[in-house]
Amino acid sequence: MNNVVLRTIPLTAEFQPLSPRDCEVASVDVTAPPGNQGAVIFQGDDGSTVTWIPGEYHTFLRVDLAEIRARGTPGDVLTLVGGTW
């Protein structure tokens, strides 16, 4: 079954997964909107961090959103658009 993923994720100062589920595999465009005040920090699979500037976006194909963790300036957001196809 295919599902659409349309989500706005409020950022916090602590790392949080992009999905509240234990496992949610989807193909999505992840965007740090240009209106964000600060950078978004993602936690890499090896524990390192990757920083995105406001306006940056990337496409992820068939990834487990529960395994991707991000933090940023409280009040900023990430957007996810895609689906489980």
Order of alpha helices (4+ residues) and beta strands (2+ residues): beta-beta-beta-beta-beta-beta-beta-beta
